[in-house]
Amino acid sequence: MCEENRITSDCESAGHDCSQCASSDGNGGCAHGNIPEPGERTMTDYLELTYRQNQVIALKLDAYVKDLEKAGRVDVADKLRKAIPEFEKGNMLIGIAKDMLKQ
């Protein structure tokens, strides 16, 4: 489980396994909380925050697909299922931009 902080408050509700998180410390500890306070943030910090939050959102979207299917809304679930890879592709590009700024 994630430690409570302003960035990861949605982790548990999304069923996020922080041991699998791209920002995990490798020991099951989520490293989401390593973002500077608002007045100290750089563009790289904002992109990092956006990237991490989008990882949680992608997990939520996947859960919504399953919920919609259970509710009999397969038509809506299908559209959402098709949107998720596009969302993840956009987030990958945010990650690349973030990494480019760090260089």
PyMOL commands that set and color helices and strands:
alter all, ss='L'
color gray80, all
select helices_A, chain A and resi 18-20+38-40+43-70+74-102
alter helices_A, ss='H'
color red, helices_A
deselect
rebuild
show_as cartoon
